[in-house]
Amino acid sequence: MTDILSRLLGARPWLLADGATGTNLYNMGLQPGDAPDLWCDTHPERVRELHRQMIAAGADLILTNSFGANASRLRLSGAGTRVAAINHAAARLAREAVAESDRDVIVAGSIGPTGEIMAPVGRLTEAEATRLFTEQAEALKDGGVDILWIETVSAVEEMRAAAKAAQTTGLPWCGMMSFEPGGRSIMGVSPPQLATLVERLPYPPVAYGANCGTGPAELLLAMSGFSAAGSERPLIAKPNAGVPRFQDGGLIYDGTPEVMAEFAVLARDMGVRIIGGCCGTTPEHLAAMRDALEQRQPGARPTREVISSRISGAMAGN
């Protein structure tokens, strides 16, 4: 049976992924330094409400509140033995929000990096990373997610480990790396190198791409590297909504809904199939992105110069 993501990609030219989880929960009362994942137990109504808001804004795909819910990261909050319970809760809350909707919405089990540096630079082995990811992936599967969503990875070894975890569960998955302004991940991986990697994996992702790391223009420039590698696998683009700053006791980003709407249209015209936002992307941003994608006609594939000028122009109009 075809998974829901592949089915929707086969029927639609683009899908809208949701916005940020952590930064939106912060603006809903999460305290600095607290683990967002633990809110699945302590403040489930707020997590569920955020999912509802993203769906109402037009998201076709929502991420579970489980980005840091692996044993290594949870250990920092004294919850290292609660991987199964927290991931079950994260999946359940997302499923409950989708059940209230009147359309197909994909529940993607968010799996972020382990928080440790991979060998040989660091001490975390690929085998141990695979064990950590598999524990979380199996818990998300048991909780009812449709797919696994591996995001913000920076090392080849960590992406391979995550792919092995997905293969163990048998769930379809998507994989994203985070790229710095220079066009490489913090561990030196370029977009073409990631494109080559995913095609060589024994259990490749349904779609792959980039998230977080940089603002809309920089991420789109990184995306051009995937196309240059010749991969025909569906691409994902989910950038931060600009640069963060504190204002009125909350954290906001300088990319307005108009900026993210411009990004969404440019991403679509580049051939990106799954478009969303990462840190700083609110339901208001997402609604503007959905409206732009539906109302504005597809255009020519944008050049690097067009990307820079149109995003800069949208920023100047703030």
N, C-alpha and C positions, 0 to 999 in steps of 0.2 A: 504494500500500500504506500502511495506517495505521501511524504510528510507534508504538513500544512504549509511550511515555508516554501517548499518546491512547488506546491500546488498554486499558491498565491503568486509566486514569481512567474509561473507559467501563464497566469491569467491577467497580470497587471504589468504595466511598463515600469512602475516604481512602487515601493512600499515605504511608508513613513514609520521610522522607529521613534521611540519616545525620547524625552529629554533627560536631564540630570536626575540622579537619585540623591546622592549625598548632599549637594549644595541646596537642593530644595528642602530636604529634611532639616538642614541647618536653619533655614528660614522659617521652618515650622516648629523650632524649639530645640533641635539637637544642639548640644553643647560642644564647643571646640574640644577636640581630643577624645570625645566619646565615639564608640564604634557604631556606625549607622545600622549595621546588621542586627545588633541587639535590640533595636526598636521593633523588630518583628515579634519579640516577646513582650517588651515593656510598653510599646505604644502602637499596637497593631492597627488601631483605627486610623492613625495618621498615615501609616504606610499604605493602607488600603485606599485612603482618600487620595493620596498622591497618584496611585494607579488610576483611580477613577478620573482624576483631572486630566491625565495624559490621554486616556481613551476618549474623553469628551472633546479634547483638543484635536483629535484626529489620528492618534497613533494606531498603526496596524500591528505593531509589535511593541510589547512592554518588557522591561527587564525586571527580574526579581531583585529584591533588596538583599543581595547576598554577595556583593562584589568582594568583600574581605572575609567571607565566611569559610575560610580554610583553617585547618588546625594551627598552622604556623602563626597566622595573623590573629586569630581568636585567642591564642594563648596570651597575647599582650594585654587582653582585657579580662584574663582569668576565666575564659570560656573555651579553652582548647578542647575540652571533652564534650562539647555540646554541638559539634558540627552537624550531626544528623537532625537534631531538634530545630536548630536555627534555620537550616536550609529547607526542612519540611515546612516550617512556618512561612518562610519567604515565598515558597511556591504556592502554598495554600492561599495566602493573601492576594497574590496576583490572579490566581484562578477565580477567586471569589469576585474580584473586580470585573474580570472578563465575563463571568456568568451573568452579571447585571447588564451587559451590553447586548445590543441587538444585531451585532455583526461579528464576523470572524476577526479575532485578535490573537496573535501569537504570543504565548508566554515563553520567554527566553530565560533560561537559568544563567544568571550572571556569575562568571568566575573570573576574578581578577588575579593578578600575580601573587606569588606566595609571600612577597615582601622580603625575600632573601636573595642574595646574589648567587647566580649559578656558577658551578665549577667550570673551568679551572680558576676563574677570577675570584670567586667566592667559595663557600664550603658546601652549598647545596648541590647534591648530585642529581642527575636526570632521573635516576630510579626513585629517589626520595620525592622529587617533585611530582613524578607520576603517581606515587602513592597518595600524596596530599590532594592532588587534583581528582583522583579516582574516588576517594572518600567523599569529597564534596559533590562530584558529578552524580554518584549513585544516590546520594541523599536528595538531590534536586529531581532526579528521575522518579524516585519513590514519591516525592511530593507532588508530581504531576506536571512538570514542565513539558513543553512541546519540543524544544531544542535546547542545546547548550550554547552559551554565548561567551567565548573566551576573549577577554578584552584587556587592553592597556599592557600587553606583554612587550618586553624589550629584547629578549634573547631568543635565538634560534632553539637552544636546548629546552627552554621553557615552553615554547610553542609545540615542540615535538612531544614533550611530556603531556601537555594538555590534549593533544590529538590522541595519544594512547589512552588517556582517561576516557575520552569520548567514545573511542572504539570499544572499550570494555563495556560501556553502558549500552552501546548500540544505537544511541540517539544521534540524529543529525546535529551538526554543529557549525558555528561560524567563528572565525578567528580574526582578531584585530591586533595590530601593533600600534604603539604610540611613537610618533616621530617628532624630533626636535626641530627648531627653525632651520637648521642646516640640512634637513632632509634625511637624517638617520635617527634610529632609536638611540637611547643612551648607551646601549651596548654595541653600537656601530652598524646595525643592520639597515640596509637601504630598502626602499620599496621593491625594486627589481629582485633583490635577494629573497624577500618574503614571497614574491610571486613564484619564484623558482622553487622555494621550499614547499609551498602548499601543493604544488603539482607532483612533488616527489613523495609525499606522505602516503603510507599504505591506506590510510583512512582520511581522505582529504575533506575539507569543509565544503558545505553547500555554497557559502559565500565568504569573502574575506575582505580586509581593507584596513582602515586606520580610524583611530578614535583618540579623543583627549589631546594631550600634548601641546597643541598650538591652536591658534584661532582659525577662522574659516578660510582665509586666503592661503595661509601656509599649508593647511591640510589639503586643500585642493591642488596645490602645486605638488605635494607629495603624491597625491592620487595619480597624477600624470605619469609617475614612474611605473605604476602597475600596468597601465595601458601600453607603455613603451616595451614592457616585457612580453607582450603578446598574449597574455592570459585572457581567455574568454569566460572565465568563471565570474559569476555576479559579484560586483564590488559594493562595499559598504563605506560610507563616509559619515562620521559622527564627531564633529569638532567641538571644542569649547566655544562658548559664546563670547569670545574676546578675552579681555584681561580683567581679573577680579579686583574689586575694591570694597572697603567697608563703607556703608552709608545707612544712616538712620538705624543703627544697631543690627543691620543685616549685611549679608554678602551679596553684592550684585556684580554683574559683568558688563563691560562697556559695549558689547555687541547687542544692539537693540533687536526687537522682533523684525524690523525692516532689514537689518543686516543679515540675519539668519534666513529670511525669506529670499534675499538675493543669493545667498550661498546655496540654498536648496535648488533654485532654478539652474544655477551654474553647474551644480553637481549632476542634476538630471541631464543637462545638455552635454556633459562629459561622458554620459553613459552609466553613471552610478545607479544601481538598482535599489539599494536600501539606504535611505537618507534620514539622518536624525541629528541630535545634538547631545553633547556631553556636558561637562561642568558649566553651570550658569544658565543652561537652557531650561526655561520655565514653560508651563503650559501655554502662556501667552506667546512665547517664541514659536512654539510648535503649531499653534493655530494659524499664525501668520505664514509659516512654512507650508502648511497644508493648503491654505487659500492660494498662495502663489503657484504652487505646483498644479492646482486644478484650474486656475484662471489664466495663467500665462502660457502661451503657445510655445512648444519646443523650438529652440533656435539652433544655430550652428555650434559645432564643438568649440568651446572657448579656448583661446590661446592663453599663454601665461600672462601676456600683457593685458588681455581683456579681463582675466580673473582679478589681477591686481587693481586695475582701474575701476572696475565695477564694485568690488568690495570697499575700496578706498572711498568711492563716491557715496556708497551707502553709509559708511562711517561718518563722513563729513556732513551728512544730512541729519545726524543725531541731534 
